[in-house]
Amino acid sequence: MTTSVASPPAHSAAQPVLNLITVGTQRPFEKILDACGRHGITAVSPWRDHYADIGVQRAASALRERSISVSTLCRMTGFGPAEDASDWLKSIDDARRVVEEAATLGATSITLTGGGIAPLGKSIRDARQRILEGIQTILAEARAAGVLLAIEPLHPMCAADRGAISSIKLACEMAVAAGPGAKVMVDAYNTWWDPEIEASLAAAADLICGFQVSDWLVPTTDLAFDRGMMGDGVIDLPQVRRMVAAAGYDGPVEVEILSNRWAARPIDEIISTVMHRFASVC
């Protein structure tokens, strides 16, 4: 395992980190990085799908060649559904691979949604307990690799199949229970609805290690891939950003737009729009 400690991504306060899911997963990784360079993006957050066809070593080389750093690697998902022993071992093995890949890429953190409930299970409490146990199992290895585990609460509509952690408060409780190296990723899309968001963020203090933005469309037509470009939906993004800043977070702001409609557009149009909206709306 690579053990170099990741450095925070270089960025200016006016420049977003681009989560590469915003441009989809069908374009060649190096072409995506070239487009980022054309628009002044110096830090990205890839999903593992983005470099699956070329391998993590080549992906790391491509990033270094372009002086682009990695903020967050997406993602660690397998603990919640892993109800039997065989699935549990598979989830831990996969988590170890994610840590190794994150270290190779020089990522600061790994987003950890944990996964939903077991396919035949009915207990979200048990799924959440497995997620905590998974974090505790892998955390020492992540610390040794210099990578934070960024627990990301998802919207409650995702609790059954994608992420059983459904609030900032729950994510913070899990991070504290897990111990040093477990932090919290705040995604405005997943948390804006929460009536306890301000109090939960205020209590989070030094637990927040990342902040993501996109927008909630009305109507929303897909539970995963119909996020909106900032300014096209109903989230008061400046307000959420102020609350996150008031909680003490002053790090990078990441644009993560899971949208089949946006991903189908020309890549330069997507990134240009991201840069304009980030500056004018967020």
C-alpha positions as CSV (number, residue, x, y, z in Angstrom):
1,M,0.0,0.0,0.0
2,T,1.2,3.5,-0.8
3,T,1.7,5.4,2.5
4,S,2.4,8.9,1.5
5,V,0.2,11.5,3.3
6,A,-2.1,13.3,1.0
7,S,-1.8,17.1,0.8
8,P,-4.9,19.3,0.6
9,P,-5.7,20.1,-3.0
10,A,-4.5,23.4,-4.4
11,H,-7.3,25.8,-5.1
12,S,-8.5,29.3,-4.7
13,A,-11.5,30.3,-2.7
14,A,-13.2,31.3,-6.0
15,Q,-12.5,28.0,-7.7
16,P,-14.5,24.8,-7.2
17,V,-13.2,21.3,-7.0
18,L,-14.9,19.3,-9.8
19,N,-16.4,16.0,-8.9
20,L,-16.0,14.2,-12.2
21,I,-19.4,12.5,-12.0
22,T,-20.6,15.9,-13.2
23,V,-19.3,15.0,-16.7
24,G,-20.4,11.4,-16.5
25,T,-18.3,8.3,-16.7
26,Q,-18.3,7.6,-20.4
27,R,-15.5,9.9,-21.4
28,P,-11.8,8.9,-21.3
29,F,-10.2,9.9,-18.0
30,E,-7.3,11.8,-19.6
31,K,-9.7,13.7,-21.9
32,I,-11.7,14.8,-18.8
33,L,-8.5,16.0,-17.2
34,D,-7.5,18.0,-20.3
35,A,-10.9,19.7,-20.3
36,C,-10.5,20.5,-16.6
37,G,-7.1,22.1,-17.5
38,R,-8.7,24.2,-20.2
39,H,-11.0,25.8,-17.6
40,G,-8.5,26.2,-14.8
41,I,-9.7,23.3,-12.6
42,T,-6.7,22.2,-10.5
43,A,-8.4,19.7,-8.2
44,V,-10.9,17.0,-8.9
45,S,-12.8,14.2,-7.2
46,P,-13.1,11.1,-9.4
47,W,-15.3,8.1,-9.0
48,R,-13.6,4.7,-9.3
49,D,-15.5,4.2,-12.6
50,H,-13.6,7.0,-14.2
51,Y,-10.3,5.2,-14.2
52,A,-11.4,1.6,-14.2
53,D,-10.4,1.0,-17.8
54,I,-6.9,2.4,-17.5
55,G,-6.0,1.4,-13.9
56,V,-5.2,3.6,-10.9
57,Q,-1.4,3.8,-11.6
58,R,-2.0,5.3,-15.0
59,A,-4.7,7.6,-13.6
60,A,-2.2,8.8,-11.0
61,S,0.4,9.5,-13.6
62,A,-2.1,11.4,-15.7
63,L,-3.0,13.6,-12.8
64,R,0.6,14.3,-12.0
65,E,1.4,15.2,-15.6
66,R,-1.3,17.8,-15.5
67,S,-0.6,19.1,-12.0
68,I,-4.2,18.2,-11.0
69,S,-4.7,17.0,-7.4
70,V,-7.4,14.8,-6.0
71,S,-9.6,16.0,-3.2
72,T,-11.9,13.0,-2.6
73,L,-12.2,9.6,-4.1
74,C,-15.7,8.3,-4.5
75,R,-16.6,6.0,-2.8
76,M,-16.9,3.3,-0.1
77,T,-20.4,1.7,-0.2
78,G,-20.5,-2.0,0.7
79,F,-20.9,-2.3,4.5
80,G,-24.7,-1.8,5.0
81,P,-25.9,-4.6,2.7
82,A,-23.3,-7.1,3.9
83,E,-25.5,-9.2,6.1
84,D,-23.8,-12.6,5.8
85,A,-20.1,-13.5,6.4
86,S,-19.2,-13.9,2.8
87,D,-20.6,-10.5,1.8
88,W,-18.9,-8.9,4.8
89,L,-15.5,-10.1,3.8
90,K,-16.1,-8.9,0.2
91,S,-17.0,-5.5,1.5
92,I,-13.9,-5.2,3.7
93,D,-11.7,-6.4,0.8
94,D,-13.2,-3.8,-1.5
95,A,-12.8,-1.1,1.2
96,R,-9.1,-1.9,1.4
97,R,-8.8,-1.6,-2.3
98,V,-10.5,1.8,-2.2
99,V,-8.0,3.0,0.5
100,E,-5.1,1.8,-1.6
101,E,-6.4,3.5,-4.7
102,A,-7.0,6.8,-2.8
103,A,-3.4,6.7,-1.5
104,T,-2.1,6.1,-4.9
105,L,-4.0,9.0,-6.3
106,G,-3.0,11.3,-3.4
107,A,-6.6,11.8,-2.4
108,T,-7.2,13.7,0.8
109,S,-10.4,11.6,1.6
110,I,-12.7,8.9,0.6
111,T,-16.5,9.6,0.6
112,L,-18.2,6.8,2.5
113,T,-21.9,6.4,2.0
114,G,-21.8,2.9,3.5
115,G,-24.6,1.4,1.4
116,G,-28.2,0.6,2.1
117,I,-29.9,-2.3,3.8
118,A,-29.3,-5.9,3.1
119,P,-31.3,-7.2,0.0
120,L,-33.5,-9.5,2.2
121,G,-33.2,-7.4,5.3
122,K,-35.7,-5.0,6.9
123,S,-33.5,-3.4,9.6
124,I,-32.0,0.0,8.9
125,R,-30.6,0.0,12.4
126,D,-28.6,-3.2,11.7
127,A,-27.4,-1.7,8.4
128,R,-26.1,1.4,10.2
129,Q,-24.4,-0.8,12.8
130,R,-22.6,-2.7,10.0
131,I,-21.5,0.6,8.5
132,L,-20.0,1.7,11.8
133,E,-18.3,-1.6,12.2
134,G,-17.0,-1.4,8.7
135,I,-15.5,2.1,9.3
136,Q,-13.9,0.8,12.6
137,T,-12.4,-2.2,10.7
138,I,-10.8,-0.1,8.0
139,L,-10.0,3.1,9.8
140,A,-6.5,2.2,11.0
141,E,-5.5,1.3,7.4
142,A,-6.9,4.6,6.1
143,R,-5.0,6.6,8.8
144,A,-1.8,4.7,7.8
145,A,-2.4,5.7,4.2
146,G,-3.0,9.3,5.1
147,V,-6.6,9.3,3.9
148,L,-9.7,10.5,5.8
149,L,-12.9,8.5,5.7
150,A,-15.5,11.2,4.9
151,I,-18.9,9.8,6.1
152,E,-21.5,11.3,3.7
153,P,-25.2,11.4,4.8
154,L,-27.5,10.8,1.9
155,H,-31.1,12.0,1.4
156,P,-33.6,9.7,3.1
157,M,-34.9,8.6,-0.3
158,C,-31.6,6.8,-0.7
159,A,-31.6,5.0,2.7
160,A,-32.8,1.6,1.4
161,D,-30.5,1.1,-1.5
162,R,-27.6,3.6,-1.5
163,G,-26.9,5.0,2.0
164,A,-28.5,4.3,5.3
165,I,-26.9,7.3,7.0
166,S,-29.5,10.0,6.5
167,S,-28.6,13.1,8.5
168,I,-25.6,15.2,9.4
169,K,-26.3,14.4,13.1
170,L,-26.2,10.7,12.5
171,A,-23.0,11.0,10.4
172,C,-21.3,13.0,13.2
173,E,-22.3,10.5,15.8
174,M,-20.9,7.8,13.7
175,A,-17.6,9.7,13.1
176,V,-17.2,10.3,16.8
177,A,-17.9,6.6,17.6
178,A,-15.4,5.5,15.0
179,G,-12.5,7.7,16.1
180,P,-9.7,9.8,14.7
181,G,-9.6,9.8,10.9
182,A,-13.4,9.5,10.5
183,K,-14.9,12.8,9.4
184,V,-18.1,14.1,7.7
185,M,-18.8,15.2,4.1
186,V,-21.7,17.7,3.9
187,D,-23.6,17.6,0.6
188,A,-26.1,20.4,0.2
189,Y,-28.2,18.3,-2.1
190,N,-28.6,15.6,0.5
191,T,-29.0,17.7,3.6
192,W,-30.7,21.0,2.7
193,W,-34.2,19.7,3.7
194,D,-33.1,18.8,7.3
195,P,-34.9,21.0,9.9
196,E,-31.9,20.4,12.2
197,I,-29.2,21.3,9.7
198,E,-28.0,24.5,11.3
199,A,-27.8,22.9,14.8
200,S,-26.2,19.8,13.5
201,L,-23.6,21.7,11.6
202,A,-22.9,24.0,14.6
203,A,-22.3,20.8,16.7
204,A,-20.1,19.3,14.0
205,A,-17.1,21.6,14.8
206,D,-13.9,20.0,13.4
207,L,-15.7,16.9,12.0
208,I,-16.5,18.5,8.6
209,C,-13.9,17.7,6.0
210,G,-15.7,18.5,2.8
211,F,-18.7,20.4,1.3
212,Q,-20.5,19.6,-1.9
213,V,-23.0,21.6,-4.0
214,S,-25.6,21.0,-6.7
215,D,-29.3,21.9,-6.8
216,W,-32.6,20.2,-6.2
217,L,-34.9,20.3,-9.2
218,V,-38.7,20.5,-9.0
219,P,-39.8,18.0,-10.2
220,T,-37.0,15.5,-9.6
221,T,-37.4,12.6,-12.1
222,D,-34.7,10.2,-11.0
223,L,-33.7,9.3,-7.4
224,A,-30.0,9.4,-8.2
225,F,-29.2,11.1,-11.5
226,D,-31.4,14.2,-11.8
227,R,-29.5,16.7,-9.8
228,G,-29.6,20.3,-11.0
229,M,-26.9,22.8,-11.9
230,M,-26.5,25.4,-9.1
231,G,-29.2,28.0,-9.5
232,D,-31.7,25.8,-11.4
233,G,-33.4,24.4,-8.3
234,V,-34.7,25.3,-4.8
235,I,-31.7,25.0,-2.5
236,D,-30.5,28.3,-0.9
237,L,-26.9,27.4,-1.5
238,P,-25.4,30.6,-0.1
239,Q,-27.3,30.0,3.1
240,V,-26.0,26.4,3.4
241,R,-22.5,27.5,2.6
242,R,-22.7,30.2,5.3
243,M,-23.8,27.6,7.9
244,V,-21.0,25.3,6.9
245,A,-18.5,28.1,7.2
246,A,-19.9,29.1,10.6
247,A,-19.3,25.6,11.7
248,G,-15.6,26.2,11.0
249,Y,-15.1,24.6,7.6
250,D,-13.0,26.7,5.3
251,G,-11.8,24.1,2.8
252,P,-12.6,23.4,-0.8
253,V,-16.1,23.5,-2.2
254,E,-16.8,20.6,-4.5
255,V,-19.4,20.6,-7.4
256,E,-21.0,17.2,-7.6
257,I,-23.9,17.0,-10.1
258,L,-25.3,13.5,-10.7
259,S,-27.3,14.2,-13.9
260,N,-27.8,12.1,-17.0
261,R,-29.0,15.3,-18.8
262,W,-25.9,17.3,-17.9
263,A,-23.5,14.5,-18.5
264,A,-24.8,14.1,-22.1
265,R,-23.8,17.7,-23.0
266,P,-20.4,18.7,-24.4
267,I,-17.8,18.6,-21.7
268,D,-16.6,22.2,-22.2
269,E,-20.2,23.4,-21.9
270,I,-20.6,21.5,-18.7
271,I,-17.4,22.8,-17.0
272,S,-17.9,26.3,-18.3
273,T,-21.4,26.4,-16.8
274,V,-20.1,24.9,-13.5
275,M,-17.5,27.7,-13.3
276,H,-20.0,30.5,-14.0
277,R,-22.7,29.2,-11.7
278,F,-20.2,28.5,-8.9
279,A,-19.1,32.1,-9.0
280,S,-22.6,33.6,-9.4
281,V,-24.9,31.4,-7.4
282,C,-22.8,29.8,-4.6
